[in-house]
């Protein structure tokens, strides 16, 4: 078990959490956007994570057990848009309702905290790994 | 529990004869050390490259740069330990009374 493998797994997890954070940031930034290139209001994006083999080909049991993380795809939340009554809005329909993005700001904030904590956990794991390596170098001192 | 008087030694698995590995042509210590220095140097350069990318605002990600730095740090510390051990052994020999 090489220490660089552990660092690789940690690095991939950090990248994945960064990607999730980016997606949540985009959702929050576009929480009130009614016009998009595809037409209609902005749709909430969700990052889907997938685990990947650390190494291709044969390897020990531990190597098979260790998986790196990657962002498999970014999907759109297909739930219906939030209808807000605002007849003065240029996007309002005949009944005076505007289709707003299906982004729930409060749940996005909660997700933001979860992602931040997950990131912190990975940094802690990385630090622990590094400390272990440095302790190993102190053998025989 | 095995009773040696009744069961005899037949029931005991005979330990496999220790296979003496064929003497592999080992690399000289100097080459090994050279390789270790080279590897550490590569890691340091890689770390420097990723740190520069982050500073320049390029596409490099901050955590990957930090991981590269940590990797280089650990590698360098390991090399330092090897150097300490070698020097220690050398000095021990030099102190030998003839």
gemmi code that builds the backbone of each chain (N, CA, C; Angstrom):
import gemmi

chains = {
    "A": [
        ("UNK", (0.860, -1.202, 0.000), (0.000, 0.000, 0.000), (0.879, 1.227, 0.000)),
        ("UNK", (0.829, 1.905, -1.083), (1.647, 3.098, -1.234), (0.893, 4.307, -0.693)),
        ("UNK", (1.647, 5.212, -0.105), (0.988, 6.407, 0.455), (0.437, 7.298, -0.646)),
        ("UNK", (1.057, 7.223, -1.818), (0.573, 8.089, -2.906), (-0.809, 7.647, -3.387)),
        ("UNK", (-1.137, 6.333, -3.196), (-2.483, 5.867, -3.551), (-3.521, 6.534, -2.668)),
        ("UNK", (-3.204, 6.575, -1.355), (-4.128, 7.219, -0.420), (-4.313, 8.693, -0.781)),
        ("UNK", (-3.199, 9.321, -1.120), (-3.273, 10.739, -1.484), (-4.108, 10.918, -2.758)),
        ("UNK", (-4.002, 9.949, -3.640), (-4.770, 10.019, -4.891), (-6.270, 9.944, -4.605)),
        ("UNK", (-6.631, 8.993, -3.716), (-8.049, 8.852, -3.360), (-8.548, 10.137, -2.714)),
        ("UNK", (-7.744, 10.682, -1.785), (-8.125, 11.931, -1.112), (-8.282, 13.049, -2.142)),
        ("UNK", (-7.340, 13.123, -3.064), (-7.385, 14.176, -4.078), (-8.627, 14.079, -4.940)),
        ("UNK", (-8.986, 12.851, -5.328), (-10.171, 12.697, -6.174), (-11.430, 13.100, -5.411)),
        ("UNK", (-11.466, 12.736, -4.102), (-12.638, 13.098, -3.297), (-12.734, 14.613, -3.139)),
        ("UNK", (-11.587, 15.264, -2.950), (-11.589, 16.726, -2.820), (-12.084, 17.368, -4.122)),
        ("UNK", (-11.622, 16.830, -5.252), (-12.068, 17.366, -6.545), (-13.580, 17.199, -6.697)),
        ("UNK", (-14.076, 16.012, -6.292), (-15.511, 15.742, -6.425), (-16.325, 16.704, -5.558)),
        ("UNK", (-15.859, 16.934, -4.335), (-16.598, 17.851, -3.458), (-16.538, 19.278, -3.986)),
        ("UNK", (-15.410, 19.630, -4.600), (-15.296, 20.959, -5.207), (-16.318, 21.098, -6.338)),
        ("UNK", (-16.456, 20.027, -7.121), (-17.413, 20.063, -8.233), (-18.834, 20.223, -7.704)),
        ("UNK", (-19.148, 19.506, -6.619), (-20.493, 19.620, -6.027), (-20.734, 21.039, -5.543)),
        ("UNK", (-19.680, 21.601, -4.928), (-19.768, 22.975, -4.430), (-20.030, 23.940, -5.581)),
        ("UNK", (-19.348, 23.712, -6.712), (-19.546, 24.570, -7.884), (-20.996, 24.509, -8.362)),
        ("UNK", (-21.539, 23.282, -8.387), (-22.916, 23.108, -8.861), (-23.891, 23.831, -7.930)),
        ("UNK", (-23.671, 23.699, -6.619), (-24.566, 24.361, -5.659), (-24.453, 25.877, -5.800)),
        ("UNK", (-23.227, 26.358, -5.986), (-23.020, 27.801, -6.177), (-23.788, 28.288, -7.390)),
        ("UNK", (-23.720, 27.489, -8.473), (-24.449, 27.855, -9.689), (-25.953, 27.877, -9.429)),
        ("UNK", (-26.458, 26.900, -8.674), (-27.888, 26.858, -8.357), (-28.302, 28.095, -7.578)),
        ("UNK", (-27.480, 28.463, -6.596), (-27.810, 29.630, -5.763), (-27.760, 30.910, -6.598)),
        ("UNK", (-26.744, 30.997, -7.447), (-26.589, 32.209, -8.257), (-27.757, 32.383, -9.210)),
        ("UNK", (-28.304, 31.251, -9.677), (-29.375, 31.311, -10.672), (-30.761, 31.070, -10.067)),
        ("UNK", (-30.876, 31.273, -8.762), (-32.131, 30.941, -8.070), (-33.303, 31.798, -8.545)),
        ("UNK", (-33.031, 32.950, -9.158), (-34.122, 33.825, -9.602), (-34.092, 34.067, -11.112)),
        ("UNK", (-33.401, 33.192, -11.833), (-33.236, 33.407, -13.278), (-34.437, 32.824, -14.021)),
        ("UNK", (-35.077, 33.653, -14.843), (-36.249, 33.178, -15.587), (-35.954, 32.974, -17.064)),
        ("UNK", (-34.794, 33.461, -17.508), (-34.476, 33.300, -18.933), (-33.178, 32.503, -19.082)),
        ("UNK", (-33.230, 31.433, -19.846), (-32.019, 30.644, -20.108), (-31.909, 30.403, -21.607)),
        ("UNK", (-30.752, 29.926, -22.013), (-30.519, 29.652, -23.435), (-31.470, 28.568, -23.935)),
        ("UNK", (-31.819, 27.606, -23.050), (-32.709, 26.519, -23.466), (-34.169, 26.965, -23.440)),
        ("UNK", (-34.427, 28.158, -22.926), (-35.796, 28.636, -22.776), (-36.365, 28.235, -21.434)),
        ("UNK", (-37.241, 29.067, -20.892), (-37.845, 28.784, -19.596), (-36.897, 29.130, -18.469)),
        ("UNK", (-37.338, 28.909, -17.240), (-36.494, 29.261, -16.095), (-35.323, 28.300, -15.938)),
        ("UNK", (-34.352, 28.705, -15.134), (-33.195, 27.853, -14.821), (-33.680, 26.611, -14.095)),
        ("UNK", (-33.030, 25.491, -14.382), (-33.367, 24.256, -13.672), (-32.234, 23.879, -12.741)),
        ("UNK", (-32.627, 23.396, -11.567), (-31.625, 23.001, -10.578), (-30.732, 21.891, -11.136)),
        ("UNK", (-29.411, 22.032, -10.934), (-28.461, 21.011, -11.390), (-28.025, 20.162, -10.194)),
        ("UNK", (-27.813, 18.899, -10.473), (-27.356, 17.979, -9.425), (-26.120, 17.241, -9.949)),
        ("UNK", (-25.063, 17.214, -9.142), (-23.857, 16.475, -9.516), (-23.998, 15.032, -9.046)),
        ("UNK", (-23.795, 14.101, -9.955), (-23.871, 12.673, -9.621), (-22.450, 12.137, -9.518)),
        ("UNK", (-22.128, 11.550, -8.370), (-20.773, 11.024, -8.165), (-20.738, 9.534, -8.467)),
        ("UNK", (-19.600, 9.076, -8.928), (-19.401, 7.653, -9.194), (-18.037, 7.247, -8.670)),
        ("UNK", (-17.942, 5.994, -8.212), (-16.634, 5.528, -7.751), (-15.938, 4.812, -8.898)),
        ("UNK", (-14.621, 4.922, -8.857), (-13.814, 4.397, -9.948), (-12.721, 3.528, -9.357)),
        ("UNK", (-12.277, 2.555, -10.141), (-11.165, 1.726, -9.692), (-9.913, 2.581, -9.563)),
        ("UNK", (-9.170, 2.335, -8.471), (-7.939, 3.109, -8.287), (-6.935, 2.769, -9.373)),
        ("UNK", (-6.803, 1.451, -9.621), (-5.819, 1.031, -10.621), (-6.458, 0.051, -11.567)),
        ("UNK", (-6.113, 0.171, -12.819), (-6.599, -0.794, -13.796), (-5.727, -2.042, -13.726)),
        ("UNK", (-6.264, -3.127, -14.235), (-5.496, -4.356, -14.258), (-5.533, -5.068, -12.925)),
        ("UNK", (-4.605, -6.010, -12.729), (-4.642, -6.796, -11.504), (-4.056, -6.007, -10.345)),
        ("UNK", (-4.404, -6.441, -9.162), (-3.901, -5.782, -7.972), (-4.352, -6.556, -6.767)),
        ("UNK", (-3.864, -6.168, -5.608), (-4.238, -6.859, -4.383), (-5.666, -6.553, -4.012)),
        ("UNK", (-6.135, -7.199, -2.964), (-7.510, -6.986, -2.518), (-7.720, -5.548, -2.077)),
        ("UNK", (-6.700, -4.991, -1.417), (-6.827, -3.623, -0.922), (-6.956, -2.653, -2.085)),
        ("UNK", (-6.190, -2.925, -3.140), (-6.247, -2.035, -4.294), (-7.647, -2.056, -4.906)),
        ("UNK", (-8.268, -3.239, -4.894), (-9.623, -3.337, -5.425), (-10.609, -2.621, -4.519)),
        ("UNK", (-10.329, -2.668, -3.212), (-11.253, -2.065, -2.254), (-11.191, -0.558, -2.312)),
        ("UNK", (-10.043, -0.032, -2.662), (-9.914, 1.424, -2.684), (-10.458, 1.980, -3.992)),
        ("UNK", (-11.337, 2.937, -3.853), (-11.956, 3.519, -5.053), (-11.785, 5.034, -5.022)),
        ("UNK", (-11.483, 5.563, -6.155), (-11.462, 7.015, -6.266), (-12.867, 7.487, -6.658)),
        ("UNK", (-13.094, 8.773, -6.507), (-14.409, 9.345, -6.808), (-14.278, 10.251, -8.022)),
        ("UNK", (-15.291, 10.232, -8.834), (-15.311, 11.199, -9.936), (-16.744, 11.659, -10.137)),
        ("UNK", (-16.884, 12.797, -10.788), (-18.220, 13.290, -11.107), (-18.657, 12.580, -12.375)),
        ("UNK", (-19.701, 11.743, -12.272), (-20.160, 10.973, -13.426), (-20.888, 11.881, -14.405)),
        ("UNK", (-21.816, 12.672, -13.894), (-22.557, 13.580, -14.778), (-23.249, 14.643, -13.943)),
        ("UNK", (-23.664, 15.668, -14.627), (-24.467, 16.722, -14.002), (-25.860, 16.593, -14.591)),
        ("UNK", (-26.847, 16.283, -13.742), (-28.208, 16.115, -14.247), (-29.060, 17.299, -13.805)),
        ("UNK", (-30.162, 17.479, -14.501), (-31.086, 18.562, -14.151), (-32.245, 18.001, -13.358)),
        ("UNK", (-32.653, 18.749, -12.356), (-33.831, 18.387, -11.576), (-35.056, 18.706, -12.434)),
        ("UNK", (-35.833, 17.659, -12.782), (-36.944, 17.870, -13.704), (-38.257, 18.197, -12.984)),
        ("UNK", (-38.177, 18.527, -11.715), (-39.414, 18.889, -11.004), (-39.963, 20.200, -11.587)),
        ("UNK", (-41.274, 20.418, -11.481), (-41.875, 21.593, -12.126), (-41.374, 22.899, -11.527)),
        ("UNK", (-41.367, 23.968, -12.313), (-40.884, 25.252, -11.789), (-41.829, 25.816, -10.729)),
        ("UNK", (-41.281, 26.692, -9.940), (-42.047, 27.346, -8.877), (-42.865, 28.471, -9.540)),
        ("UNK", (-44.191, 28.454, -9.366), (-45.024, 29.492, -9.977), (-45.256, 30.619, -8.969)),
        ("UNK", (-44.830, 31.812, -9.355), (-44.947, 32.966, -8.457), (-45.879, 33.983, -9.105)),
        ("UNK", (-46.815, 34.499, -8.328), (-47.769, 35.481, -8.874), (-47.102, 36.851, -8.926)),
        ("UNK", (-46.842, 37.326, -10.150), (-46.208, 38.636, -10.337), (-46.620, 39.160, -11.719)),
        ("UNK", (-47.824, 39.740, -11.826), (-48.344, 40.150, -13.146), (-47.472, 41.194, -13.837)),
        ("UNK", (-46.700, 41.965, -13.084), (-45.879, 43.017, -13.698), (-44.647, 42.452, -14.390)),
        ("UNK", (-44.302, 41.210, -14.086), (-43.091, 40.599, -14.637), (-43.260, 40.345, -16.137)),
        ("UNK", (-42.244, 40.683, -16.958), (-42.392, 40.453, -18.411), (-42.595, 38.993, -18.794)),
        ("UNK", (-42.189, 38.054, -17.934), (-42.334, 36.630, -18.251), (-43.657, 36.059, -17.737)),
        ("UNK", (-44.499, 36.905, -17.188), (-45.736, 36.399, -16.579), (-46.660, 35.836, -17.654)),
        ("UNK", (-47.393, 34.766, -17.309), (-48.328, 34.172, -18.271), (-49.682, 34.889, -18.163)),
        ("UNK", (-50.677, 34.362, -18.854), (-51.979, 35.038, -18.933), (-52.607, 35.217, -17.553)),
        ("UNK", (-52.319, 34.281, -16.648), (-52.900, 34.385, -15.308), (-52.049, 35.221, -14.362)),
        ("UNK", (-50.937, 35.779, -14.855), (-50.078, 36.616, -14.007), (-49.056, 35.830, -13.209)),
        ("UNK", (-48.840, 34.551, -13.577), (-47.860, 33.734, -12.847), (-46.544, 33.645, -13.630)),
        ("UNK", (-45.444, 33.722, -12.899), (-44.112, 33.616, -13.511), (-43.497, 32.282, -13.099)),
        ("UNK", (-42.928, 31.559, -14.060), (-42.244, 30.295, -13.746), (-40.845, 30.626, -13.248)),
        ("UNK", (-40.607, 30.362, -11.971), (-39.298, 30.634, -11.364), (-38.521, 29.321, -11.269)),
        ("UNK", (-37.198, 29.382, -11.152), (-36.404, 28.142, -11.067), (-36.847, 27.249, -9.913)),
        ("UNK", (-36.690, 25.933, -10.117), (-37.075, 24.979, -9.063), (-35.955, 24.810, -8.032)),
        ("UNK", (-35.297, 25.916, -7.716), (-34.197, 25.887, -6.744), (-34.756, 26.313, -5.395)),
        ("UNK", (-34.559, 25.457, -4.394), (-34.959, 25.811, -3.036), (-33.711, 26.329, -2.323)),
        ("UNK", (-33.669, 27.629, -2.105), (-32.451, 28.247, -1.568), (-32.072, 27.650, -0.213)),
        ("UNK", (-33.076, 27.352, 0.592), (-32.775, 26.832, 1.939), (-32.122, 25.456, 1.856)),
        ("UNK", (-32.660, 24.581, 0.997), (-32.051, 23.245, 0.892), (-30.680, 23.332, 0.224)),
        ("UNK", (-30.503, 24.322, -0.667), (-29.177, 24.511, -1.270), (-28.164, 24.917, -0.205)),
        ("UNK", (-28.580, 25.780, 0.714), (-27.686, 26.203, 1.799), (-27.312, 25.021, 2.675)),
        ("UNK", (-28.306, 24.157, 2.934), (-28.034, 22.964, 3.748), (-27.029, 22.057, 3.030)),
        ("UNK", (-27.228, 21.908, 1.709), (-26.296, 21.090, 0.915), (-24.889, 21.674, 0.944)),
        ("UNK", (-24.851, 23.008, 0.928), (-23.560, 23.699, 0.962), (-22.789, 23.330, 2.234)),
        ("UNK", (-23.510, 23.288, 3.350), (-22.874, 22.935, 4.622), (-22.387, 21.484, 4.570)),
        ("UNK", (-23.226, 20.603, 4.019), (-22.860, 19.179, 3.927), (-21.590, 19.013, 3.102)),
        ("UNK", (-21.544, 19.696, 1.954), (-20.382, 19.579, 1.073), (-19.139, 20.128, 1.767)),
        ("UNK", (-19.297, 21.276, 2.447), (-18.161, 21.853, 3.175), (-17.617, 20.906, 4.213)),
        ("UNK", (-18.524, 20.241, 4.927), (-18.089, 19.282, 5.960), (-17.411, 18.071, 5.334)),
        ("UNK", (-17.955, 17.594, 4.214), (-17.349, 16.436, 3.539), (-15.934, 16.780, 3.094)),
        ("UNK", (-15.774, 17.994, 2.605), (-14.446, 18.454, 2.173), (-13.489, 18.481, 3.357)),
        ("UNK", (-13.978, 19.039, 4.464), (-13.148, 19.092, 5.675), (-12.742, 17.696, 6.123)),
        ("UNK", (-13.681, 16.759, 6.031), (-13.384, 15.379, 6.441), (-12.259, 14.802, 5.595)),
        ("UNK", (-12.294, 15.085, 4.285), (-11.244, 14.562, 3.411), (-9.902, 15.211, 3.721)),
        ("UNK", (-9.933, 16.512, 4.035), (-8.675, 17.177, 4.386), (-8.107, 16.564, 5.671)),
        ("UNK", (-8.994, 16.260, 6.624), (-8.541, 15.633, 7.866), (-7.937, 14.261, 7.594)),
        ("UNK", (-8.575, 13.498, 6.710), (-8.052, 12.170, 6.356), (-6.676, 12.297, 5.707)),
        ("UNK", (-6.536, 13.313, 4.864), (-5.259, 13.532, 4.178), (-4.171, 13.885, 5.189)),
        ("UNK", (-4.524, 14.767, 6.132), (-3.559, 15.166, 7.151), (-3.142, 13.971, 8.003)),
        ("UNK", (-4.129, 13.132, 8.337), (-3.830, 11.952, 9.150), (-2.875, 11.026, 8.407)),
        ("UNK", (-3.105, 10.868, 7.108), (-2.225, 10.023, 6.284), (-0.812, 10.580, 6.276)),
        ("UNK", (-0.726, 11.899, 6.106), (0.586, 12.531, 6.054), (1.314, 12.384, 7.393)),
        ("UNK", (0.564, 12.594, 8.481), (1.179, 12.457, 9.802), (1.676, 11.039, 10.032)),
        ("UNK", (0.899, 10.076, 9.516), (1.311, 8.675, 9.638), (2.639, 8.457, 8.923)),
        ("UNK", (2.756, 9.017, 7.712), (3.994, 8.859, 6.933), (5.167, 9.503, 7.671)),
        ("UNK", (4.930, 10.678, 8.252), (6.023, 11.369, 8.941), (6.416, 10.600, 10.199)),
        ("UNK", (5.415, 10.022, 10.879), (5.711, 9.190, 12.053), (6.543, 7.982, 11.645)),
        ("UNK", (6.219, 7.412, 10.471), (6.981, 6.254, 9.980), (8.449, 6.613, 9.811)),
        ("UNK", (8.706, 7.827, 9.342), (10.091, 8.248, 9.120), (10.828, 8.477, 10.433)),
        ("UNK", (10.065, 8.533, 11.519), (10.718, 8.727, 12.818), (11.129, 7.411, 13.456)),
        ("UNK", (10.833, 6.294, 12.770), (11.222, 4.988, 13.316), (12.745, 4.949, 13.454)),
        ("UNK", (13.190, 4.519, 14.613), (14.633, 4.339, 14.812), (15.362, 5.600, 15.189)),
        ("UNK", (14.654, 6.652, 15.438), (15.333, 7.901, 15.809), (15.731, 7.858, 17.271)),
    ],
    "B": [
        ("UNK", (-6.309, -29.778, 20.883), (-4.896, -29.923, 21.249), (-4.349, -31.233, 20.704)),
        ("UNK", (-3.228, -31.175, 20.109), (-2.617, -32.366, 19.534), (-1.807, -33.096, 20.595)),
        ("UNK", (-1.973, -34.415, 20.609), (-1.153, -35.217, 21.503), (-0.081, -35.880, 20.663)),
        ("UNK", (1.108, -35.517, 20.949), (2.211, -35.968, 20.089), (2.446, -37.473, 20.199)),
        ("UNK", (2.073, -38.064, 21.370), (2.333, -39.488, 21.567), (1.356, -40.338, 20.764)),
        ("UNK", (0.119, -39.892, 20.673), (-0.897, -40.688, 19.996), (-0.911, -40.404, 18.503)),
        ("UNK", (-0.972, -39.161, 18.191), (-1.151, -38.807, 16.784), (0.135, -38.938, 15.988)),
        ("UNK", (1.200, -38.858, 16.668), (2.450, -38.932, 15.928), (2.691, -37.657, 15.149)),
        ("UNK", (3.760, -37.664, 14.515), (4.098, -36.422, 13.822), (3.449, -36.339, 12.458)),
        ("UNK", (2.823, -37.458, 12.061), (2.233, -37.467, 10.719), (1.134, -36.445, 10.555)),
        ("UNK", (0.382, -36.164, 11.677), (-0.747, -35.260, 11.555), (-0.320, -33.797, 11.481)),
        ("UNK", (0.899, -33.574, 11.780), (1.358, -32.185, 11.716), (1.758, -31.833, 10.289)),
        ("UNK", (1.334, -30.722, 9.915), (1.723, -30.285, 8.579), (3.217, -29.998, 8.585)),
        ("UNK", (3.860, -30.618, 7.650), (5.302, -30.360, 7.601), (5.521, -28.952, 7.056)),
        ("UNK", (6.299, -28.188, 7.760), (6.530, -26.833, 7.268), (7.232, -26.879, 5.918)),
        ("UNK", (6.717, -26.088, 5.030), (7.297, -26.051, 3.693), (8.749, -25.619, 3.788)),
        ("UNK", (9.545, -26.306, 3.019), (10.960, -25.956, 3.042), (11.133, -24.528, 2.550)),
        ("UNK", (11.939, -23.839, 3.292), (12.140, -22.435, 2.931), (12.830, -22.363, 1.568)),
        ("UNK", (12.136, -21.740, 0.682), (12.704, -21.605, -0.653), (13.715, -20.468, -0.635)),
        ("UNK", (14.909, -20.817, -0.954), (15.885, -19.734, -1.041), (15.754, -19.096, -2.418)),
        ("UNK", (15.442, -17.851, -2.381), (15.224, -17.142, -3.640), (16.524, -17.083, -4.425)),
        ("UNK", (16.354, -17.219, -5.706), (17.531, -17.108, -6.567), (18.137, -15.724, -6.401)),
        ("UNK", (19.433, -15.653, -6.262), (20.031, -14.335, -6.042), (19.769, -13.406, -7.225)),
        ("UNK", (18.975, -12.387, -6.946), (18.656, -11.447, -8.014), (19.802, -10.449, -8.134)),
        ("UNK", (20.096, -10.069, -9.336), (21.170, -9.088, -9.492), (20.742, -7.761, -8.874)),
        ("UNK", (21.239, -7.477, -7.686), (20.805, -6.273, -6.988), (21.567, -5.062, -7.516)),
        ("UNK", (20.821, -3.985, -7.565), (21.438, -2.751, -8.041), (22.379, -2.224, -6.974)),
        ("UNK", (23.465, -1.632, -7.370), (24.368, -1.067, -6.369), (23.678, 0.041, -5.582)),
        ("UNK", (24.155, 0.254, -4.369), (23.513, 1.228, -3.494), (23.526, 2.631, -4.103)),
        ("UNK", (24.643, 2.930, -4.767), (24.759, 4.255, -5.381), (23.643, 4.519, -6.385)),
        ("UNK", (23.339, 3.490, -7.209), (22.287, 3.652, -8.215), (20.935, 3.856, -7.553)),
        ("UNK", (20.722, 3.061, -6.473), (19.452, 3.161, -5.749), (19.268, 4.570, -5.203)),
        ("UNK", (20.351, 5.085, -4.622), (20.310, 6.426, -4.037), (20.045, 7.470, -5.118)),
        ("UNK", (20.713, 7.250, -6.241), (20.540, 8.167, -7.365), (19.075, 8.188, -7.807)),
        ("UNK", (18.511, 6.976, -7.876), (17.100, 6.860, -8.271), (16.187, 7.578, -7.303)),
        ("UNK", (16.468, 7.406, -6.000), (15.638, 8.055, -4.984), (15.727, 9.567, -5.095)),
        ("UNK", (16.949, 10.065, -5.310), (17.137, 11.516, -5.462), (16.383, 12.009, -6.677)),
        ("UNK", (16.474, 11.224, -7.756), (15.800, 11.614, -9.002), (14.295, 11.689, -8.804)),
        ("UNK", (13.764, 10.692, -8.100), (12.316, 10.634, -7.887), (11.855, 11.810, -7.037)),
        ("UNK", (12.622, 12.082, -5.980), (12.275, 13.218, -5.126), (12.330, 14.518, -5.915)),
        ("UNK", (13.354, 14.615, -6.741), (13.485, 15.814, -7.570), (12.295, 15.974, -8.504)),
        ("UNK", (11.866, 14.845, -9.103), (10.701, 14.896, -9.995), (9.468, 15.381, -9.249)),
        ("UNK", (9.274, 14.822, -8.042), (8.095, 15.202, -7.249), (8.148, 16.681, -6.887)),
        ("UNK", (9.363, 17.160, -6.550), (9.507, 18.574, -6.195), (9.181, 19.463, -7.386)),
        ("UNK", (9.660, 19.027, -8.566), (9.387, 19.824, -9.767), (7.907, 19.827, -10.106)),
        ("UNK", (7.283, 18.656, -9.905), (5.842, 18.542, -10.162), (5.071, 19.476, -9.228)),
        ("UNK", (5.484, 19.466, -7.954), (4.831, 20.321, -6.956), (5.018, 21.787, -7.319)),
        ("UNK", (6.230, 22.114, -7.731), (6.513, 23.494, -8.104), (5.650, 23.917, -9.290)),
        ("UNK", (5.545, 23.005, -10.268), (4.738, 23.298, -11.453), (3.290, 23.551, -11.105)),
        ("UNK", (2.712, 22.678, -10.235), (1.292, 22.852, -9.912), (1.077, 24.089, -9.044)),
        ("UNK", (2.053, 24.396, -8.163), (1.930, 25.602, -7.337), (1.980, 26.847, -8.214)),
        ("UNK", (2.879, 26.822, -9.201), (2.989, 27.961, -10.120), (1.699, 28.154, -10.908)),
        ("UNK", (1.095, 27.020, -11.325), (-0.158, 27.078, -12.076), (-1.238, 27.776, -11.261)),
        ("UNK", (-1.316, 27.404, -9.969), (-2.333, 28.004, -9.091), (-2.077, 29.498, -8.940)),
        ("UNK", (-0.812, 29.853, -8.706), (-0.468, 31.261, -8.497), (-0.772, 32.074, -9.754)),
        ("UNK", (-0.487, 31.470, -10.924), (-0.714, 32.181, -12.180), (-2.196, 32.240, -12.541)),
        ("UNK", (-3.042, 31.614, -11.713), (-4.480, 31.632, -12.000), (-4.849, 30.736, -13.154)),
        ("UNK", (-3.972, 29.784, -13.450), (-4.242, 28.833, -14.524), (-5.276, 27.817, -14.051)),
        ("UNK", (-5.447, 26.766, -14.824), (-6.509, 25.819, -14.508), (-6.190, 24.907, -13.326)),
        ("UNK", (-4.974, 25.012, -12.814), (-4.586, 24.123, -11.726), (-5.478, 24.287, -10.511)),
        ("UNK", (-5.825, 23.162, -9.842), (-6.674, 23.263, -8.663), (-5.788, 23.349, -7.424)),
        ("UNK", (-6.257, 24.108, -6.472), (-5.477, 24.404, -5.263), (-5.160, 23.134, -4.477)),
        ("UNK", (-6.174, 22.261, -4.320), (-5.923, 21.078, -3.480), (-4.952, 20.110, -4.141)),
        ("UNK", (-5.004, 20.033, -5.498), (-4.045, 19.142, -6.166), (-2.625, 19.664, -5.981)),
        ("UNK", (-2.487, 20.989, -5.991), (-1.165, 21.581, -5.763), (-0.694, 21.282, -4.342)),
        ("UNK", (-1.606, 21.408, -3.387), (-1.241, 21.133, -1.992), (-0.850, 19.670, -1.813)),
        ("UNK", (-1.598, 18.771, -2.479), (-1.279, 17.343, -2.379), (0.089, 17.068, -2.986)),
        ("UNK", (0.375, 17.713, -4.121), (1.687, 17.539, -4.759), (2.792, 18.042, -3.829)),
        ("UNK", (2.527, 19.158, -3.155), (3.518, 19.695, -2.213), (3.751, 18.728, -1.062)),
        ("UNK", (2.665, 18.168, -0.526), (2.791, 17.217, 0.579), (3.576, 15.981, 0.160)),
        ("UNK", (3.269, 15.508, -1.058), (3.957, 14.335, -1.595), (5.460, 14.610, -1.671)),
        ("UNK", (5.800, 15.773, -2.218), (7.206, 16.142, -2.349), (7.847, 16.262, -0.971)),
        ("UNK", (7.101, 16.818, -0.025), (7.605, 16.985, 1.338), (7.946, 15.640, 1.973)),
        ("UNK", (7.002, 14.690, 1.845), (7.216, 13.363, 2.439), (8.394, 12.670, 1.763)),
        ("UNK", (8.441, 12.772, 0.447), (9.528, 12.139, -0.305), (10.873, 12.714, 0.119)),
        ("UNK", (10.915, 14.018, 0.292), (12.165, 14.661, 0.685), (12.579, 14.247, 2.093)),
        ("UNK", (11.601, 14.161, 2.987), (11.901, 13.729, 4.356), (12.463, 12.315, 4.381)),
        ("UNK", (11.863, 11.448, 3.537), (12.341, 10.061, 3.460), (13.785, 10.026, 2.973)),
        ("UNK", (14.062, 10.834, 1.967), (15.418, 10.891, 1.414), (16.399, 11.400, 2.477)),
        ("UNK", (15.946, 12.378, 3.241), (16.785, 12.944, 4.297), (17.138, 11.884, 5.338)),
        ("UNK", (16.148, 11.021, 5.633), (16.392, 9.948, 6.598), (17.424, 8.973, 6.057)),
        ("UNK", (17.331, 8.662, 4.761), (18.307, 7.752, 4.145), (19.698, 8.367, 4.250)),
        ("UNK", (19.795, 9.637, 3.938), (21.075, 10.349, 4.012), (21.617, 10.326, 5.431)),
        ("UNK", (20.753, 10.568, 6.414), (21.192, 10.553, 7.813), (21.757, 9.197, 8.194)),
        ("UNK", (21.030, 8.137, 7.749), (21.459, 6.784, 8.103), (22.813, 6.469, 7.464)),
        ("UNK", (22.960, 6.838, 6.201), (24.205, 6.550, 5.477), (25.366, 7.274, 6.163)),
        ("UNK", (25.155, 8.533, 6.486), (26.200, 9.342, 7.107), (26.577, 8.785, 8.478)),
        ("UNK", (25.539, 8.326, 9.186), (25.754, 7.749, 10.511), (26.659, 6.523, 10.404)),
        ("UNK", (26.338, 5.665, 9.419), (27.117, 4.447, 9.223), (28.559, 4.783, 8.836)),
        ("UNK", (28.690, 5.776, 7.966), (30.020, 6.201, 7.518), (30.849, 6.687, 8.699)),
        ("UNK", (30.240, 7.512, 9.525), (30.973, 8.047, 10.665), (31.331, 6.961, 11.662)),
        ("UNK", (30.412, 5.990, 11.770), (30.682, 4.865, 12.667), (31.929, 4.113, 12.201)),
        ("UNK", (32.038, 3.937, 10.891), (33.192, 3.231, 10.327), (34.462, 4.072, 10.533)),
        ("UNK", (34.364, 5.354, 10.306), (35.517, 6.228, 10.437), (36.040, 6.291, 11.888)),
        ("UNK", (35.132, 6.033, 12.823), (35.551, 6.067, 14.229), (36.216, 4.759, 14.656)),
        ("UNK", (36.213, 3.790, 13.752), (36.747, 2.469, 14.109), (38.227, 2.535, 14.413)),
        ("UNK", (38.623, 1.873, 15.504), (40.051, 1.856, 15.880), (40.763, 0.801, 15.048)),
        ("UNK", (41.890, 1.186, 14.494), (42.654, 0.215, 13.717), (43.982, -0.056, 14.443)),
    ],
}
model = gemmi.Model(1)
for chain_id, residues in chains.items():
    chain = gemmi.Chain(chain_id)
    for i, (resn, *xyz) in enumerate(residues, 1):
        res = gemmi.Residue()
        res.name, res.seqid = resn, gemmi.SeqId(i, " ")
        for name, pos in zip(("N", "CA", "C"), xyz):
            atom = gemmi.Atom()
            atom.name, atom.element = name, gemmi.Element(name[0])
            atom.pos, atom.b_iso = gemmi.Position(*pos), 0.0
            res.add_atom(atom)
        chain.add_residue(res)
    model.add_chain(chain)
structure = gemmi.Structure()
structure.add_model(model)
structure.setup_entities()
